[in-house]
Amino acid sequence: MIKLSVIGAEEFRHKLSTIQNELRGPAVRSGLLAAGHYIEGVVVQNILNWAPHLVDTGAMIGSVTTFEPEVTGSGGRIEVGPTVEYAGIQEYGGTIVAKPGRFLSWIDKETGKRIFAKKVTIPARPFLRPAADEHGDDAAKAFSAGIDEMVRRAK
């Protein structure tokens, strides 16, 4: 029987644990950013797909952002979405009512005529929820790839 003993094994385990803890935060951040950027691309494509005729200035598409991830001891979270104020009404739909004594106004893209109305109902045109619902597995793969890339760079 061969018996081996490692001198300093406890110190070695402690150093490995320290390295693991120091890499965990940056690795999770890298994975979250990779997943966020993947979903960001899907969101932009969804906006273009649901109503290309409504894309006017491109402001909503240009505002789609992957925000800085929040990394915690047990994981983290990332937010992705547009920053323009009208994104919510496009995602969920709703009715916009003019202020008293005022009108809503816009140019009809088909006729070129100015339209005036006291209220307008905008149908829901979901672009965020389908990105997460339909592409969650791909975002998870991007997360793993982001962590793998971080580990490869650390070598």
N, C-alpha and C positions, 0 to 999 in steps of 0.2 A: 504494500500500500504506500502510495506517495502522498505526502502531506505538504501543502504549500501554505505559507502565511505571508501576507502582504503587510509590510511595515508602513504605517501612515495611511491605512485603508480608510479610516474614519475621516481624516483630513481630505483625502481624495474624493470621497462621497460628498463631503460638504462643498468642495470646489465645483464638482459636477452640478450639484443642486443650484449653486450660485449662478453658474453659466446658464443653466436652463431658465432660471427666473429672469436673468437679464435679457435673454433672447425672446422670451415669451411675449412681452409687450410689443417690441418691434415686429415680430413675426405676425402676430395677430393684426397689428395695424396694417402691415403689408397685404395680408390676405383680405382684410376688410376693404382697403382701397381698390384692390383688384376686382372684387365683387361689385363694389360701388360703380367703378368705371364701366364694367360690363353692363350693369343695369342702366346706367346713364345712356349708353348707346341704344339700348332697347327702347327707352323712353323717347328719345329723339325720333327713332324710326316709327314708333307708335303715333306720335304727333303728326308726322308726315303722312302716315297711312290713314288715320281716321278722318282727316279733313284737309287734304292738300290745298283745296280751293280757299280755305280760311287762313292759310299761312300768308300773311301780308308782309310784315316787316321782318319776320324771323326772330322777333324779340323773345318770344316764349322759348323757342328752340335754343336760342343763344343763352338763355338764363338757366338752362338745365345744368345742375351742379352736383358734384359729389362733395359733400361736406366733410370736414375733418372727422375721422372716426373717434369714437369714445371707447377706449380700451380699459377694461376692468380686470380684476384679478381672475375672474372666471370666464372671461370672453370679451365681448364688446358689441358695439352697434355702429351702424353707419346710416346716414340719411342721404337720399338722392331725390332731387326734384327741382322744378323750376322756381325761380324767385319772383316772377312777375305776379302782381296782385290778382290778376284775372284768371290764373291757372286753376284755382279751386272751382270756379263756376263752370269752366270747361270740363273738368274732371267729373264733377257731380251733377252738373246742370242746375237750373234754378230760374227764378224770375227776377229781373232787374226792373225796378220801378223808378221813374224820374222823380226828382224832388218837386214839391208843390210849386206850381206855376212854371215849371220847366218841361222840356221834352228831351228824350233821347234822340240822337241823330247819328246817322251813318250813311255812307254811300253804298248803294246796292251794286255789287260787282258785276252782275249780269246786265243791268240796264244803265248803269252809270248815274242814276238819279239819286238825289238825296232823299232819305226816308226819315220821317219824324214819327215818334210814338211815345205814348205815356208809359208803356211797359213792354218788355220783350221777354219771352221765355226761351231759354237756351237749353237744348237737350243735353243730357249727359254724354260726354265723349271721353270715356275713361282711357287714359294712357299710362298712368302710374300703376294702378292696381293690376292691370293685366301684365305689366312688366314683371312684377314680383310674383304674381300667381302662375304665370305661364313659363317663366324663365328662372324659377328658384333653383332648380337642379343645376342649371348652367352657371348660375351665380355661385353656387356652392363649389363647383369645379374651379371657377376662377379664384375663389377664396383659397382653395388648396394649392393651386398653381402659384398664387402670390406668396404663400408661406414657403413653398418649395424653392421659389426664386430667392427669397430672403436667406434661407438656409444655405443654398448654393453660394451666394455671395459671401456668406460668413466663413466659408471654408478657406 
